[in-house]
């Protein structure tokens, strides 16, 4: 490795910035210090990638960044050189990237002043009224009776005849899923799910040594025939479904499919984990699997998608008291308890209607951003629903999903590639785009315009590398 490459490798490793920006910074430093002279030839992209242990694309982006700063020139057939007029002295660096994060699937934040004041007042009132010592103590695992009553009230729109004794308060939906996977399966067992599904269960399954079996699905949801065939051949310990506004595909499982899947689960006695955090967003609620197969279904929902991701409270409705006891013990072992302050706040907001008010505001804001998407993404092929706050965008040829996401990130927009969500089978050439990430409708429009520009270009045209 040359002296230059050794210095640049050390600079890239020690920098907190993306590797391509760190490489451009290292070039700038060497030019400023005189270590690189005017007209000095730089290593080829492939040679430098090998020397630095970076991929070709990253080094190409680093050179492109340095060229954009006016530090170097690329000459066809000759190579890349330090620009002649660059003198030692201040060298322009690019500012840190201002990334518009469309990766985390968070709800859009309504700007309704009255609602925001209501939320602030609820927090202030609770802090003023509640006994501080009580809030700072350990509380009942799974929630007090009052807190479970509030949870049952919240879930009752989707889980009929729900008694508070069947409800557990959890530290978010992910905590509930961890408890369910732990109770329903052991290391080496399998849980069935859709082939493209919520990424959070991949980490849970890997942590617990559970095997996920991906099954085909389409716009109407899981294929019941595939589920039935799996049950006949290799009975899974449970079936995991995210049937309403699926993350990432936005599919809503049809009633016919829900009925068919419930019947198959009943025939083979397969427990169903119904992960339904988006259920409140559609104006017309879908019939839940918990309503179709109450004796088998564990229904999970929370506030991350209908109030705010920071309100880490989830509710788990179990089919019977035996499972409630087992799950409560598991929650105690894995997460101890939900935050008493958050639980008390959620209970207050359910009882006084604040949660419903926030959900309506998020639904309306999601619709507004969907309207913006329809206006801007005229050439893009994507799946979504009117009240969803994410899109499942098909990456157009000749882009690959990785190239497309990398290009968008270079332009300050973060999206998630399909690999993150794929359990089995071919990985779709698709990315998930969250409309809730941008702070405002104007910012949402701007980011969607960047995406539409990328859709209209080919990778060769979009590249700035000479």
C-alpha positions in Angstrom: 0.0 0.0 0.0 1.4 3.4 -0.9 2.0 6.1 1.7 -1.0 8.1 0.3 -3.3 5.1 0.5 -2.1 4.3 4.1 -2.9 7.9 5.2 -6.3 7.9 3.5 -7.2 4.5 5.0 -6.4 5.7 8.5 -8.4 8.9 7.9 -11.4 7.0 6.6 -11.3 4.6 9.6 -11.1 7.4 12.2 -13.8 9.6 10.6 -17.4 9.6 11.8 -18.5 10.8 8.4 -19.6 8.4 5.5 -16.5 6.7 3.9 -16.8 8.6 0.6 -16.9 12.0 2.4 -14.0 10.9 4.6 -12.0 10.0 1.5 -12.7 13.4 -0.1 -11.7 15.1 3.2 -8.4 13.1 3.2 -7.6 14.2 -0.3 -8.4 17.8 0.7 -6.1 17.6 3.7 -3.2 16.2 1.6 -3.7 18.9 -1.1 -3.8 21.6 1.6 -0.7 20.3 3.3 1.3 19.9 0.1 1.5 16.1 0.3 -0.3 16.0 -3.0 1.1 18.2 -5.7 -0.6 19.9 -8.6 -1.1 17.6 -11.6 -0.1 14.6 -9.5 -1.8 11.4 -10.8 -4.1 9.6 -8.3 -4.6 5.9 -8.0 -7.3 4.3 -10.2 -10.7 3.6 -8.6 -10.2 -0.1 -8.6 -6.7 0.0 -7.2 -7.6 2.5 -4.5 -10.7 0.4 -3.5 -8.5 -2.6 -3.0 -5.9 -0.7 -1.0 -8.5 0.9 1.3 -10.7 -2.1 1.6 -13.7 -0.2 0.3 -16.1 -1.1 -2.5 -15.7 0.4 -5.9 -18.8 2.5 -5.7 -17.7 4.2 -2.4 -14.3 5.2 -3.9 -16.0 6.4 -7.0 -18.3 8.6 -4.9 -15.3 9.9 -3.0 -13.6 11.0 -6.2 -16.8 12.5 -7.5 -17.2 14.5 -4.2 -13.6 15.7 -4.5 -14.2 16.7 -8.1 -17.3 18.6 -7.2 -15.2 20.5 -4.6 -12.8 21.5 -7.4 -9.9 19.5 -6.0 -9.3 17.0 -8.8 -10.0 16.4 -12.5 -10.8 13.1 -14.3 -9.4 13.0 -17.9 -10.8 10.3 -20.2 -8.1 7.8 -21.1 -5.5 9.4 -18.8 -6.7 9.1 -15.3 -7.5 11.3 -12.3 -5.2 14.2 -11.3 -4.9 17.0 -8.7 -6.1 20.2 -10.3 -3.2 22.5 -11.2 -4.5 25.7 -9.7 -5.2 24.2 -6.3 -2.8 25.8 -3.8 -2.0 25.0 -0.2 -4.5 27.0 2.0 -8.1 26.7 2.9 -9.8 23.9 1.0 -13.6 23.8 0.8 -15.2 20.8 2.6 -18.8 19.8 2.1 -21.0 20.3 5.1 -22.3 17.3 7.0 -25.2 15.7 5.0 -28.6 16.9 6.1 -30.4 13.6 5.7 -34.2 13.5 5.3 -34.9 10.2 7.0 -37.6 8.2 5.2 -36.2 4.9 6.6 -38.0 4.6 10.0 -41.7 4.0 9.5 -42.9 6.8 11.8 -46.2 8.5 11.5 -46.3 12.1 10.2 -46.4 14.7 12.9 -49.6 16.8 12.7 -49.1 20.5 13.1 -52.5 21.1 14.6 -51.8 23.7 17.3 -54.8 22.7 19.4 -53.8 19.1 19.4 -50.2 19.8 20.3 -51.3 22.0 23.2 -53.6 19.2 24.3 -50.7 16.7 24.3 -48.5 19.1 26.2 -51.1 19.8 28.7 -51.7 16.1 29.3 -48.1 15.5 30.1 -47.9 18.6 32.3 -51.1 17.6 34.2 -49.8 14.1 34.8 -46.5 15.4 36.1 -48.3 17.8 38.4 -51.0 15.4 39.7 -49.3 12.0 40.0 -47.4 11.0 43.1 -43.7 11.1 42.1 -42.7 8.3 44.4 -45.4 6.0 43.0 -44.3 6.7 39.5 -40.7 5.8 40.3 -41.5 2.4 42.0 -41.9 -1.0 40.4 -45.5 -1.5 39.2 -47.6 -4.6 38.6 -46.1 -6.6 35.7 -48.5 -6.4 32.8 -50.2 -3.3 34.2 -52.7 -2.4 36.9 -56.4 -3.3 36.5 -57.1 0.3 35.5 -54.4 0.3 32.9 -55.6 -3.0 31.4 -59.1 -1.7 31.3 -57.9 1.2 29.2 -56.0 -1.2 27.0 -59.1 -3.3 26.5 -61.1 -0.2 25.7 -58.6 0.8 23.1 -58.4 -2.7 21.5 -62.2 -3.4 21.6 -62.8 -1.9 18.2 -60.9 -4.9 16.7 -61.2 -7.5 19.5 -64.8 -8.2 20.4 -65.9 -9.2 23.9 -62.4 -8.3 25.3 -62.1 -8.4 29.1 -59.3 -6.5 30.8 -58.1 -9.8 32.4 -56.9 -10.9 29.0 -54.9 -7.7 28.3 -51.3 -7.1 29.2 -49.5 -3.7 29.0 -46.1 -4.0 27.3 -43.2 -1.7 26.6 -44.1 -1.2 23.0 -45.2 -3.7 20.4 -41.7 -5.1 20.0 -41.6 -6.1 23.6 -44.9 -7.9 23.2 -43.6 -9.8 20.1 -40.5 -10.8 22.1 -42.7 -12.3 24.8 -44.9 -14.1 22.3 -42.0 -15.6 20.3 -40.4 -16.7 23.6 -43.6 -18.4 24.9 -44.8 -19.9 21.6 -41.5 -21.4 20.3 -38.1 -22.6 21.3 -34.8 -22.6 19.6 -34.9 -24.7 16.4 -38.7 -24.3 16.1 -40.4 -22.6 13.2 -42.8 -19.7 12.9 -44.6 -19.0 9.6 -45.0 -15.5 8.2 -45.2 -13.8 4.8 -42.1 -14.0 2.6 -41.8 -10.2 2.8 -42.8 -8.9 6.2 -42.0 -6.6 9.1 -38.2 -6.5 9.6 -38.4 -6.5 13.4 -39.3 -10.2 13.6 -36.1 -11.2 11.8 -34.0 -9.9 14.6 -36.2 -11.5 17.3 -36.1 -14.9 15.6 -32.3 -14.8 15.1 -31.8 -13.8 18.8 -34.0 -16.7 20.0 -32.8 -19.3 17.4 -36.2 -19.5 15.8 -36.6 -20.4 12.1 -38.9 -18.1 10.1 -40.7 -19.8 7.2 -41.7 -17.3 4.5 -44.9 -17.9 2.6 -46.1 -16.3 -0.6 -48.5 -13.3 -0.4 -50.0 -10.8 -2.8 -52.1 -7.7 -2.6 -54.8 -9.7 -0.8 -52.4 -11.0 1.8 -51.1 -14.4 2.7 -51.8 -17.3 0.4 -54.0 -19.7 2.4 -53.1 -22.7 0.2 -49.4 -22.2 1.0 -50.1 -21.9 4.7 -52.2 -25.1 4.6 -49.5 -27.0 2.7 -46.9 -26.0 5.3 -49.1 -27.1 8.2 -49.6 -30.5 6.6 -45.9 -30.9 5.9 -44.1 -29.2 8.7 -46.4 -27.8 11.4 -45.1 -24.4 12.6 -45.4 -23.3 16.2 -47.2 -20.1 15.2 -48.3 -17.9 12.3 -47.1 -14.3 12.4 -49.2 -11.8 10.4 -49.2 -8.0 9.9 -52.5 -8.0 8.0 -53.5 -4.4 7.9 -51.3 -1.9 6.0 -48.6 -4.4 5.9 -45.1 -3.1 6.6 -43.6 -2.8 4.0 -46.0 -3.7 1.2 -49.1 -1.7 2.5 -51.3 -4.7 1.6 -54.6 -5.2 3.5 -55.5 -8.8 3.8 -58.9 -9.5 2.3 -61.8 -10.8 4.4 -61.9 -14.0 2.4 -58.2 -14.6 3.0 -58.6 -13.9 6.7 -61.4 -16.4 7.0 -59.5 -19.0 5.1 -56.4 -18.6 7.2 -58.3 -18.6 10.4 -60.0 -21.9 9.4 -56.7 -23.5 8.5 -55.2 -22.3 11.8 -58.1 -23.8 13.7 -57.9 -27.1 11.8 -54.2 -27.5 12.8 -54.4 -25.6 16.1 -51.7 -23.1 15.1 -51.6 -20.0 17.2 -51.9 -16.7 15.3 -49.8 -13.6 16.2 -51.8 -10.7 14.8 -49.5 -7.6 14.8 -51.9 -4.8 14.0 -50.3 -1.4 14.8 -51.8 0.3 11.7 -55.3 -0.9 12.4 -56.6 2.5 13.5 -55.6 4.3 10.3 -58.1 3.0 7.7 -61.4 4.6 8.2 -63.2 1.3 7.6 -61.6 -1.2 9.9 -60.9 -4.7 8.6 -62.3 -7.7 10.4 -59.5 -8.9 12.7 -58.2 -12.5 12.9 -58.9 -12.1 16.7 -62.6 -11.8 15.8 -62.5 -14.8 13.5 -60.4 -17.1 15.7 -60.4 -15.7 19.2 -59.4 -19.0 20.8 -56.1 -19.0 18.8 -55.2 -15.3 18.2 -52.8 -13.1 20.2 -53.7 -9.6 19.1 -50.9 -6.9 19.5 -51.2 -3.1 18.9 -49.8 0.1 20.3 -49.4 3.8 19.9 -46.2 4.1 17.8 -48.1 4.3 14.5 -51.2 6.3 15.6 -49.8 8.7 18.3 -46.0 8.8 18.2 -43.1 6.4 18.1 -41.8 7.8 21.4 -44.9 6.6 23.3 -43.5 3.1 23.9 -46.7 1.5 25.1 -48.2 -1.6 23.5 -51.1 -3.9 24.4 -51.3 -7.7 24.0 -54.7 -9.5 24.1 -54.2 -13.2 24.8 -56.8 -15.8 24.1 -57.1 -17.1 27.6 -56.0 -16.7 31.2 -53.3 -19.5 31.0 -51.4 -17.6 28.3 -51.9 -14.3 30.2 -50.0 -15.8 33.2 -47.2 -17.2 31.0 -46.8 -14.0 29.0 -46.8 -11.9 32.2 -44.0 -14.0 33.6 -42.0 -13.7 30.3 -42.5 -9.9 30.2 -41.2 -9.7 33.7 -38.1 -11.6 32.7 -37.4 -9.9 29.4 -38.5 -6.3 30.0 -39.6 -6.1 33.7 -42.4 -3.6 33.0 -43.5 -0.8 30.8 -42.6 2.7 32.0 -45.1 3.7 34.7 -45.1 7.3 33.5 -45.8 6.3 29.9 -48.4 3.8 31.0 -50.2 6.3 33.1 -50.1 8.9 30.3 -51.4 6.3 27.8 -54.3 5.4 30.1 -55.2 9.1 30.6 -55.1 9.8 26.9 -57.3 6.7 26.1 -59.8 7.8 28.7 -60.1 11.4 27.7 -60.1 10.9 24.0 -56.6 12.3 23.2 -55.5 9.1 21.5 -58.5 9.1 19.2 -57.9 12.8 18.4 -54.2 12.1 17.6 -55.1 9.1 15.4 -57.6 11.2 13.4 -55.0 13.9 12.9 -52.3 11.4 11.7 -54.9 9.8 9.4 -55.6 13.2 7.8 -51.9 14.1 7.6 -51.2 10.7 5.9 -54.0 11.4 3.4 -52.5 14.8 2.6 -49.0 13.3 2.1 -50.5 10.6 -0.1 -52.0 13.3 -2.2 -48.6 14.9 -2.6 -47.2 11.5 -3.6 -49.8 11.1 -6.3 -49.0 14.6 -7.6 -45.2 14.1 -7.7 -44.6 10.4 -8.4 -46.2 10.4 -11.8 -43.7 7.9 -13.4 -43.1 5.8 -10.3 -44.7 2.4 -9.8 -45.6 2.0 -6.1 -48.2 0.3 -3.9 -49.9 2.2 -1.0 -53.3 3.0 0.6 -54.9 6.4 1.1 -54.4 6.3 4.9 -50.9 4.7 4.9 -47.8 6.7 5.6 -45.4 4.6 3.6 -45.0 3.5 0.0 -43.7 0.3 -1.5 -41.9 1.6 -4.6 -40.8 -0.7 -7.4 -37.3 0.2 -8.6 -37.4 0.8 -12.4 -34.9 -0.9 -14.7 -32.0 -0.5 -15.2 -31.6 0.6 -11.6 -31.0 -2.1 -9.0 -32.5 -1.5 -5.6 -29.1 -1.0 -4.0 -28.0 1.5 -6.7 -31.3 3.3 -6.3 -31.1 3.6 -2.5 -27.4 4.6 -2.7 -28.2 7.3 -5.2 -31.0 8.7 -3.1 -28.8 8.6 0.0 -26.1 10.6 -1.9 -28.8 13.2 -2.5 -29.9 13.3 1.2 -32.9 10.9 1.1 -32.9 7.7 3.1 -35.1 4.7 2.0 -35.0 1.0 2.9 -34.3 -1.8 0.4 -36.4 -4.9 0.2 -33.6 -7.1 1.5 -34.4 -5.8 5.0 -37.9 -7.3 4.9 -37.4 -10.5 2.8 -37.6 -13.8 4.7 -37.3 -16.2 1.7 -37.5 -16.3 -2.0 -36.3 -13.7 -4.5 -35.7 -10.3 -3.1 -38.1 -7.8 -4.8 -36.5 -4.8 -6.7 -38.3 -2.4 -4.3 -37.7 0.1 -1.5 -39.9 1.3 1.3 -40.4 5.0 1.5 -41.8 6.5 4.7 -43.9 9.7 4.2 -43.8 10.4 7.9 -40.1 11.1 8.1 -40.1 14.6 6.5 -40.9 17.3 9.1 -43.4 19.1 6.9 -45.5 18.7 3.7 -43.1 20.9 1.9 -40.2 18.7 2.9 -42.2 15.7 1.9 -42.8 17.1 -1.5 -39.1 18.0 -1.9 -38.0 14.5 -1.1 -40.5 12.9 -3.4 -39.3 15.1 -6.2 -35.8 13.8 -5.6 -37.2 10.2 -5.8 -39.1 11.1 -9.0 -36.0 12.6 -10.6 -34.1 9.3 -9.9 -37.0 7.2 -11.4 -36.7 9.3 -14.6 -32.9 8.8 -14.8 -30.8 5.8 -15.5 -27.8 5.0 -13.3 -25.4 6.0 -16.0 -27.0 9.4 -16.4 -27.3 9.9 -12.6 -23.6 9.2 -12.0 -21.3 12.1 -11.6 -18.1 10.0 -12.0 -16.2 10.8 -15.2 
